[in-house]
Amino acid sequence: KKTSSTYEFNFDLKGIVQVPCNRCLDDLDQEIDSQNRLVVKLGKEYSEESDEVVIIPEDEGEINIAWFLYEFVALNIPIKHVHEPGKCNKTMSTKLRKHRAVSRDDEDDGGDIPDEETEFADEEEITENIDPRWEGLKGLNLE
């Protein structure tokens, strides 16, 4: 839409972006569906008045919208992206579980993390293998 020296672009972005799962690191298809607006004005020099308004030099008369499209997509990807429960890579989840540091107070976030009985079944073995340098931390009261 053009009005004198102002151009308004409306973007309707729909598609799928592949991102790594935060739990198992396998690829995860994340749906993107957003409507964005970009207003381009002609002026003396380049400047960004706001997230939606950009001024470009009148003598150039053109703008590359690739970066704006990238930002529109990137800002619509959720911060936390995980597979639905039960869909994570079982092999990777098992390997990662061996290297996790977990306390009984940690909450289950609903994913492929085992319940407390499974997680702490070998508690005696865990306490025997504690590095003596870290043994003193057990006495700290963190509440």
N, C-alpha and C positions, 0 to 999 in steps of 0.2 A: 504494500500500500504506500503510495507516494503522495506527500503533501509538500509543495514548494521545495525546500531543501532538506526535508526529513523523509526517511524511508523506514517503514515498519515491517519487520520480518517476524512471522509467527511460525514456530517449528513444532511439529507434532511428531515426536520421536517414539517409535515402538520397535522393539526387537529384543534380542537376547545377547547378553554379554557373558563371556566365560571368565570366571574369577576362581581363585583357589579357595577351597573349603577351609575355614579356620580350624577345623578339628583334624581332618585327615589329609589335607593338602591336595586331594584330587580335584579335577576341574568340576565346577558347578555352574550350571546354566542359570543366570540371573535375569529375570524379565525386567525390561525397561519400558516404561510407558509414561511420558511426560509431555507437557505443553510448555513451551518457553517462548519468550518474546525478546526481540532485539530491535532497538531503535537506533538508526544511524543518521546522524546529522552532518551536514557539510559545514566546515568552519575553516579557520586559518591554520590550525595545527592539530595533531592527533592528541586526544585525551579521552579518558573514560570518566564520565560524569557520575555514573552509578553502574550497578551490575547489568542493567538493561539498556543504558544509553551510552553510545560511543560517538565521538566527534572525529571525523576524518578530514584531512586537508582537501579543500575544494579542488585544487589543481590535480590531485591524484584521482579522485573520483571513483575509486574502487576499494573494496575491502575483502580480505581473505577471511572467510567465516569458519575455517577448519578448527581453529583454537576454540572458538565459541561453541561449536558442536561438541568438541571433546569435553569441555567443561560442563555442558548440559548433561551429557551422558554420565560423566564421572560423579557429578553431584547427586545423581539419582541412584547410585549404587549404595545399598545399605552398608552401614559400618560393619555389622556382623553378618557374615554370609556363611551359613552352614547347611549341610544336607538335612533333609527331613529325618526324623528319628528312624534308625535302622538302615539308612541308605549310605552311611559312611563306609569307606574301605576298611574291612575288618582286619586285614593284615597290618595296615598302617596303624589303626587304632590300638591293636595289641602291642606293637612295637613302642608306640608313644606312651602307653600306659606303664610300661616298665621303667620309663625315665621321668615320670611325673612326681612332683613333690606335692602331696595332698595331706590335709589335716581332716580330722573328723568334722570340723566346723564348716568346711567348704560345702556350699549348696550344689546340688545336682542341677545343671542347667537344661535338663530334659533331653540330652543327646545320647550318644553311644557310650556314655561313661557308666561303668558298672556300679551296681548298688554297693552300699557300705559293707555288706557281708562278704561279697566277692573281693572288693578292694582291700579289705583289711584281714583277709583270711590268714595270711602269713605274717601277722603282726609280730610274733615272737622272732621270726627270722629277720624282720626289718630292724627291730630294736637291737639285735645282736650285731648287725652290720653298720651301726652308726659310727661315723668317724669320731674319734675321741676329741678332736678339736671343736666339734659342734655339740658335744655332750652338755656343755655348760649352758647352752641356749634353752634347754628343757626347763630350767628353773625360772625363766623370765615370765612375768605376769603381763600379758599383752592386753588385758581388759581394763 
